[in-house]
Amino acid sequence: TRAKLAGRNIGAAVLLVFVALILLHIALIAMAVGLVLALQPLVTIWGAIAIVVGLMLLGVCALVYGAVSRGKTVAEMFAKDAVSEHASEHEA
């Protein structure tokens, strides 16, 4: 049936995305190690680690800020809907 076929395809798609995320994670680790090794002659190993980790943490902060901002936008959308629905109930 179509539902069974769709279920299999969704399962396969989820598995492919999961494997892709694992490979992306490995690639990011390799990039971080490569950056540390490349920077090490310039700023010592500890300086290179500090630079790479600091840049990664700044990236994480930017991503979290963006996610929180979008979450607040969505919350405001639903809050406005709830207020307008609540007001229309009292008018009726």
N, C-alpha and C positions, 0 to 999 in steps of 0.2 A: 504493500500500500504506500501511498504518498507520505503518510505520517511516519511510517517506519523508515522510509528512505530519507526523509528530512531529518529524523532523529539521528540516523547514522552519519549524515553529512555534518550536522551540527557537532556531534561528538568528534568527528575527524577534524573539523575546523578548530575546536577548542584544543585538541591535542597539538595541532600544528602551531597554534599561537603559543601554547605553553613551551614547546620546544624552541620556538623563535625567541621567547623571553629568556630562556636559559642561555641560548647562544649569545644574545645581546649582553647578558650579565657577564659572561666569560670574556666577551670582547671589551667591555668596560674595564674589567680587571686587568686585562692585558694592556690596555691603553694607559691605565694608571701606573702599572709597573714600568712600562716603556718611558713614560714621562719622568718618573723618579730616576730611572737609569740615565736618561738624557740630561737631566738637570744636575745630577750628582757631581760631575766634574766642575760645575760652575758655582754651586752653593753648598757643598757638602751633602752627605746622604740625609742628615736630619733636616737640613734646610729644604732639600728637594721633597722630602716626605711632607713637611709642613706646608709647602706651597701647593702640592697636589691635593692634600687633604683639605686645605683651606679653600681652594677653588671648588672642590666637590661639595663642600658644605655650603658655600655661597650658592651654588647651583640648586642644592636641595632647598635652601631657604627661599629662593626665587620661585621654585615649583610649588612649594607649600603655600607661599603667599598668593600665587595665582589660583590655586585650588580653593583656598579659603575665600578669596574674593568672589570667585564664581559661585561658591556655596552660599555666600551671603546674598548674592544677586537672586539665586533661585529661591532662597528663603523669603526674600522680600516680595517676590512674585506671588508666592502662595499666601503670604500674610495679607497682601492687598486683596487677593481673591476671597480670603476668609472674612476680611472686614466688610467687603462689598456684599457678600452673601449674608453675613450676619445683619447688616443694615437692611437689606431687602426683606429679610424674614420679619423684622420688626415693623416695617412699613405695611406689610400685608395684613 
